[in-house]
């Protein structure tokens, strides 16, 4: 039995938990506090000044856990990946890091430059599409050109009609990265949902004999971070963390050649993004609101749900749909 995912998760958890004792006081000291926007629920104003950019906690923890576990397996001769899969693994982690850098730039502008909106929508879109395209080009050039579709099987997307897959994949990556970003609006929500998504990915990857060290490292780190991020949050992850998470989960779905699986495992992300699209479209057409507030977690807040209830229910939904996805992809 391969215990490396368990080891990676434990290391990720321990490092993230301990880093909280360093980062949270430091972010307070340098006044890297979140400014709550007027568009959100009025009671969120009490969170003004809560330290942000806490995503560095689980970013550092997950990368440390990954590095230590991979080095350990390599030394013992247990880390054996085919060349094209090795490239895909590196590309997967690089995608997350690059998205995290974009998020950091955005947070830096908000907090240090005091521009509450951060990067403009055009700037952020350009950078995210550039990184997404680089990721997909790397997969194509390195020979990672098969994708698995339920009830159909493995499909070659390197030639002919299959080439249409790549532009679709570009917007898939871009869309899901931003959907994860939208999910980060309630204490512990994006953290908890992504920890569940990591667990679901680990189950699926293990069944197919695919290395899940990266998701185990991240999942463990997120649980350690949740101690600091659960309601009432002592620190927010910021765009630094949420965009990193988006890149991580999307990247891993491509690494295991099953991006379609993310539609099931990431159903909460999808619902958050769709709720915003529907709200905007409905308002433009009728001048009325479809939801009390979007993204959808704010609608439930406005309906009287506590932040804890939203996190628990949404995490349960993610787990249920993740299980459904596993069944579809296994059978």
C-alpha positions as CSV (number, residue, x, y, z in Angstrom):
1,X,0.0,0.0,0.0
2,X,1.2,3.5,-0.9
3,X,1.2,5.7,2.2
4,X,2.7,8.7,0.4
5,X,-0.7,10.6,0.1
6,X,-1.3,10.2,3.8
7,X,2.2,11.4,4.6
8,X,1.8,14.4,2.3
9,X,-1.5,15.3,3.9
10,X,-0.1,15.2,7.4
11,X,2.9,17.3,6.4
12,X,0.6,19.8,4.7
13,X,-1.7,20.0,7.7
14,X,1.2,20.5,10.2
15,X,3.0,23.1,8.2
16,X,-0.2,25.1,7.5
17,X,-1.3,25.0,11.1
18,X,2.1,26.1,12.4
19,X,2.5,28.8,9.7
20,X,-0.7,30.4,10.9
21,X,1.1,31.4,14.2
22,X,3.6,33.3,12.1
23,X,1.5,34.7,9.2
24,X,-1.6,35.9,11.0
25,X,0.2,38.2,13.5
26,X,2.6,39.4,10.8
27,X,-0.2,40.3,8.4
28,X,-1.9,42.2,11.3
29,X,1.4,44.0,12.1
30,X,1.9,45.2,8.6
31,X,-1.8,46.2,8.3
32,X,-2.6,43.9,5.4
33,X,-6.3,44.0,6.2
34,X,-9.3,43.2,3.9
35,X,-11.6,46.1,3.0
36,X,-15.1,44.8,2.7
37,X,-16.9,46.0,-0.4
38,X,-20.3,47.7,-0.1
39,X,-21.9,45.2,-2.5
40,X,-21.8,42.3,0.1
41,X,-24.1,41.7,3.0
42,X,-24.1,44.7,5.4
43,X,-23.0,42.6,8.4
44,X,-19.8,41.7,6.6
45,X,-18.6,45.2,7.5
46,X,-17.6,43.9,10.9
47,X,-14.9,41.9,9.1
48,X,-13.1,45.0,7.9
49,X,-9.4,44.9,8.7
50,X,-9.3,41.1,8.9
51,X,-5.8,40.1,7.6
52,X,-5.8,38.9,4.0
53,X,-3.4,37.1,1.7
54,X,-3.5,34.2,4.1
55,X,-3.5,32.0,1.0
56,X,0.3,32.0,1.4
57,X,-0.2,29.7,4.4
58,X,-1.6,26.8,2.4
59,X,0.4,27.6,-0.7
60,X,3.7,27.3,1.2
61,X,2.4,24.3,3.2
62,X,1.2,22.3,0.2
63,X,4.3,23.0,-1.9
64,X,6.5,21.9,1.1
65,X,4.5,18.8,1.6
66,X,4.7,18.0,-2.1
67,X,8.4,18.6,-2.3
68,X,9.3,16.6,0.8
69,X,7.0,13.6,-0.2
70,X,8.2,13.5,-3.8
71,X,11.9,13.7,-2.7
72,X,11.3,10.9,-0.2
73,X,9.7,8.7,-2.8
74,X,12.4,9.5,-5.4
75,X,15.2,8.6,-2.9
76,X,13.5,5.3,-2.1
77,X,12.9,4.6,-5.8
78,X,9.1,4.7,-5.5
79,X,8.5,7.8,-7.6
80,X,8.2,6.6,-11.2
81,X,6.2,8.7,-13.7
82,X,6.2,8.4,-17.5
83,X,7.9,11.4,-19.1
84,X,4.7,13.0,-20.4
85,X,3.0,12.5,-17.0
86,X,6.0,14.1,-15.3
87,X,5.6,17.2,-17.5
88,X,1.8,17.2,-16.8
89,X,2.5,17.1,-13.1
90,X,4.9,20.0,-13.2
91,X,2.5,22.0,-15.5
92,X,-0.3,21.3,-13.0
93,X,1.6,22.8,-10.0
94,X,2.9,25.6,-12.2
95,X,-0.6,26.6,-13.2
96,X,-1.6,26.9,-9.6
97,X,1.4,28.9,-8.7
98,X,1.0,31.3,-11.7
99,X,-2.7,31.9,-10.9
100,X,-1.7,32.5,-7.3
101,X,0.8,35.1,-8.5
102,X,-2.0,36.9,-10.4
103,X,-4.0,36.8,-7.3
104,X,-1.2,38.2,-5.2
105,X,-0.8,41.1,-7.7
106,X,-4.5,41.8,-7.3
107,X,-4.4,41.7,-3.5
108,X,-1.3,43.8,-3.4
109,X,-3.0,46.5,-5.5
110,X,-6.0,46.4,-3.2
111,X,-4.2,46.4,0.1
112,X,-1.0,48.4,-0.5
113,X,-2.0,50.7,-3.3
114,X,-5.5,51.1,-1.7
115,X,-7.3,50.4,-5.0
116,X,-10.2,48.3,-3.7
117,X,-11.0,46.7,-7.1
118,X,-7.4,45.5,-7.7
119,X,-6.5,44.6,-11.2
120,X,-9.0,45.6,-13.8
121,X,-11.2,42.9,-15.3
122,X,-9.4,43.2,-18.6
123,X,-5.9,42.9,-17.0
124,X,-6.9,39.9,-14.9
125,X,-8.6,38.2,-17.9
126,X,-5.6,38.7,-20.1
127,X,-3.2,37.3,-17.5
128,X,-5.4,34.3,-16.7
129,X,-6.0,33.4,-20.3
130,X,-2.3,33.7,-21.0
131,X,-1.4,31.3,-18.2
132,X,-4.2,29.0,-19.1
133,X,-3.0,28.9,-22.8
134,X,0.5,28.2,-21.6
135,X,-0.7,25.3,-19.5
136,X,-2.7,23.7,-22.3
137,X,0.1,24.2,-24.9
138,X,2.5,22.4,-22.5
139,X,0.1,19.5,-22.2
140,X,-0.4,19.3,-26.0
141,X,3.4,19.5,-26.9
142,X,4.3,16.9,-24.2
143,X,1.8,14.4,-25.5
144,X,-0.9,14.6,-22.9
145,X,-3.6,14.5,-25.5
146,X,-6.2,12.0,-24.3
147,X,-9.2,12.9,-22.2
148,X,-11.7,10.5,-20.6
149,X,-15.5,11.0,-21.2
150,X,-18.0,8.9,-19.3
151,X,-19.8,6.2,-21.4
152,X,-17.4,6.9,-24.3
153,X,-14.0,6.3,-22.9
154,X,-10.6,7.8,-23.7
155,X,-10.6,10.2,-26.6
156,X,-7.6,11.4,-28.6
157,X,-7.7,15.2,-29.0
158,X,-4.5,15.6,-30.8
159,X,-5.8,15.7,-34.4
160,X,-8.9,16.1,-36.6
161,X,-12.2,17.0,-34.9
162,X,-10.5,16.4,-31.5
163,X,-8.6,19.7,-31.9
164,X,-11.8,21.6,-31.0
165,X,-11.2,20.3,-27.5
166,X,-8.4,22.9,-26.8
167,X,-10.3,26.2,-27.2
168,X,-13.1,24.7,-25.1
169,X,-10.5,23.6,-22.6
170,X,-9.1,27.2,-22.5
171,X,-12.3,28.7,-21.4
172,X,-12.9,25.7,-19.1
173,X,-9.7,26.4,-17.2
174,X,-10.4,30.2,-17.1
175,X,-14.0,29.7,-16.0
176,X,-13.3,27.3,-13.2
177,X,-10.4,29.3,-11.8
178,X,-12.7,32.3,-11.5
179,X,-15.6,30.1,-10.2
180,X,-13.4,29.1,-7.3
181,X,-12.6,32.7,-6.7
182,X,-16.3,33.5,-6.5
183,X,-16.8,30.8,-3.9
184,X,-14.5,32.7,-1.5
185,X,-17.1,34.9,0.1
186,X,-18.0,33.2,3.4
187,X,-15.6,32.3,6.2
188,X,-14.1,28.8,5.5
189,X,-16.3,28.2,2.4
190,X,-13.7,28.0,-0.4
191,X,-11.3,26.2,2.0
192,X,-13.8,23.5,3.0
193,X,-15.2,23.0,-0.5
194,X,-11.7,22.6,-2.0
195,X,-10.7,20.2,0.8
196,X,-13.7,18.0,-0.2
197,X,-12.8,18.3,-3.9
198,X,-9.2,17.2,-3.1
199,X,-10.5,14.2,-1.1
200,X,-12.8,13.2,-4.0
201,X,-9.9,13.5,-6.5
202,X,-7.7,11.4,-4.2
203,X,-10.3,8.6,-4.3
204,X,-10.7,8.7,-8.1
205,X,-6.9,8.9,-8.7
206,X,-6.2,6.1,-6.3
207,X,-8.7,3.8,-8.1
208,X,-6.9,4.4,-11.4
209,X,-3.5,4.0,-9.9
210,X,-2.6,7.7,-10.5
211,X,-0.4,9.6,-8.0
212,X,-2.4,11.9,-5.8
213,X,0.4,13.4,-3.7
214,X,-0.3,16.9,-5.0
215,X,-4.0,16.9,-4.0
216,X,-3.2,15.2,-0.7
217,X,-0.6,17.8,0.1
218,X,-3.1,20.6,-0.8
219,X,-6.0,18.9,1.0
220,X,-4.0,18.5,4.2
221,X,-2.8,22.1,4.0
222,X,-6.3,23.4,3.6
223,X,-7.5,21.5,6.7
224,X,-4.6,23.1,8.6
225,X,-5.6,26.5,7.2
226,X,-9.3,26.0,8.1
227,X,-8.3,26.3,11.7
228,X,-7.5,29.9,11.0
229,X,-10.1,30.5,8.3
230,X,-13.3,29.0,9.9
231,X,-15.9,31.4,11.2
232,X,-15.1,33.8,12.7
233,X,-12.1,33.9,10.3
234,X,-8.8,35.1,11.8
235,X,-7.4,35.5,8.3
236,X,-8.8,35.5,4.7
237,X,-7.1,33.7,1.8
238,X,-7.5,36.6,-0.6
239,X,-7.3,36.3,-4.3
240,X,-3.7,35.0,-3.7
241,X,-5.2,31.8,-2.3
242,X,-8.5,31.5,-4.2
243,X,-6.9,31.8,-7.6
244,X,-4.2,29.3,-6.5
245,X,-6.9,26.9,-5.5
246,X,-8.7,27.3,-8.8
247,X,-5.5,26.6,-10.8
248,X,-4.7,23.6,-8.5
249,X,-8.1,21.8,-8.9
250,X,-8.4,22.5,-12.6
251,X,-4.8,21.5,-13.2
252,X,-5.2,18.2,-11.4
253,X,-8.4,17.4,-13.4
254,X,-6.3,17.6,-16.6
255,X,-3.4,15.7,-15.0
256,X,-5.6,12.7,-14.5
257,X,-7.1,13.2,-18.0
258,X,-10.6,13.7,-16.6
259,X,-11.4,17.5,-16.7
260,X,-15.1,16.6,-17.1
261,X,-15.0,15.1,-13.6
262,X,-14.6,18.6,-12.2
263,X,-18.1,19.4,-13.3
264,X,-19.3,16.9,-10.7
265,X,-16.6,17.4,-8.0
266,X,-16.7,21.2,-8.5
267,X,-20.5,21.5,-8.7
268,X,-20.5,24.2,-6.0
269,X,-18.0,26.3,-7.9
270,X,-20.1,25.9,-11.0
271,X,-23.3,26.9,-9.1
272,X,-21.5,30.0,-7.7
273,X,-20.5,31.1,-11.2
274,X,-23.8,30.4,-12.8
275,X,-25.7,32.2,-10.1
276,X,-23.7,35.4,-10.9
277,X,-24.3,35.0,-14.7
278,X,-28.0,34.4,-14.2
279,X,-28.3,37.4,-11.8
280,X,-26.7,39.8,-14.2
281,X,-28.6,38.5,-17.2
282,X,-32.0,38.5,-15.4
283,X,-31.4,42.0,-14.0
284,X,-30.5,43.4,-17.5
285,X,-33.7,42.0,-18.9
286,X,-36.2,42.7,-16.1
287,X,-34.5,45.2,-13.8
288,X,-35.3,42.8,-11.0
289,X,-33.1,40.4,-9.0
290,X,-33.4,36.6,-9.5
291,X,-31.5,36.0,-6.2
292,X,-31.5,38.2,-3.2
293,X,-27.8,38.5,-3.8
294,X,-25.1,36.7,-5.8
295,X,-23.0,34.6,-5.7
296,X,-25.4,32.0,-4.4
297,X,-23.9,31.7,-0.9
298,X,-24.9,35.4,-0.3
299,X,-28.5,34.5,-1.3
300,X,-28.7,32.0,1.5
301,X,-27.1,34.4,3.9
302,X,-29.8,36.9,3.0
303,X,-32.3,34.1,3.7
304,X,-31.1,33.8,7.2
305,X,-28.6,31.0,7.0
306,X,-25.5,31.3,9.2
307,X,-22.1,31.1,7.7
308,X,-21.5,27.8,9.4
309,X,-24.6,26.3,7.9
310,X,-23.7,27.4,4.4
311,X,-20.3,25.8,4.7
312,X,-21.6,22.5,6.0
313,X,-24.5,22.3,3.4
314,X,-22.3,23.3,0.5
315,X,-19.5,20.9,1.5
316,X,-22.1,18.1,1.8
317,X,-23.4,18.9,-1.7
318,X,-19.8,18.8,-3.0
319,X,-19.2,15.4,-1.4
320,X,-22.5,14.0,-2.8
321,X,-21.9,15.2,-6.4
322,X,-18.2,14.1,-6.1
323,X,-19.4,10.6,-5.2
324,X,-21.8,10.6,-8.1
325,X,-18.9,11.6,-10.4
326,X,-16.7,8.8,-9.1
327,X,-19.5,6.3,-9.8
328,X,-19.9,7.6,-13.4
329,X,-16.2,7.6,-14.1
330,X,-15.5,4.1,-12.6
331,X,-18.5,2.3,-14.1
